[in-house]
Amino acid sequence: MKYALLFLLTIGLITSCEESKEGDQKEEIKERKLSTSDELSIGDPLNYGLDSMLVFPIGRSYYKVEVKDDKKKKRSMERGRSKSSKVEFSPNTNLRPYDKSAEEEYVNRDLEEYDIRNILFYNSFTQEKYPLTETTLHVLSFGLHRDYGRKMIFYRVILNDYNGDGKFDNDDPVVLCVSDLYGRNFTQVTSDEEQFIDYTYNEETQTIMIKTIVDSDSNKKFNEVDEIVFSTMKVLEPAMATKIFTDDMKESLMSELE
């Protein structure tokens, strides 16, 4: 009877602790509201392999930072929410790179926490500085290509919050863009409404064949039931990619197969 009572008390204490922990977590999640501020900050510089050039990410936090008292701050730190996190690019060390052909690839260090809205290029020899583009975008990653006929940087960016969740991430249409190694001649390659998946490079023709997905069922998601689209671009002449199969051609081919 004594051991049974002790067992019940232990279970009760564990349950109480778990409920308290869950309550704290729910309270913290409730407090993590999306920020409405457009105030941007410049992150640490990155040397991406060119002797004279550095890139500085420009972005902001998605969430408001609210600490009401020291006790709450201490609980947050104990749960590991105070990890060092900021606007920056880091080498992509994942086993599955986004750009399989890139010599080197750099990614937004904390995509769920921070939104990188542009990149500043800085020449440490001449002190020249300029943005990647004059318009706002949201940079997920970029990869260096020095082995093509034209040395380039390939970017994966978001241009609009397609699903309306307040964030710019892989659930939105990922757009392929390119520039030279100095961030000049920035060019959009794929459509705002298509999600870039992958590409292959043909050395003989100096072209890339690009694979994208279209939200064909208009459910604000990109998945295996949506239509696959293939297009091409000449590496020596960066421009919006050309569809291999036009809508009229696809309709004609499909009608012949019926």
Buried (B, 14 or more C-beta within 10 A) or exposed (E): EEEEEEEEEEEEEEEEEEEEEEEBEEEBEEBBEEBEEEEBEEBEBBEBEBEEBBBBBBBBBBBEEEEEEEEBEEBBEEEEEEEEEBBBBEEBEEEEBBBEBBEBBBBBBBBEBBBBBBBBBBBBEEEEEBBBBEEEBBBBBBBBBEEBEBBBBBBBBBBBBBBEEEBBBBBBBBBBBBBBBBBEEBBBBBBEEBBBBEBEBEEEEBBBBBBBBBBEEEEEBBEEEBEEBEBBBBBEEBEEBEBEEEEEEEEEEEEEEE
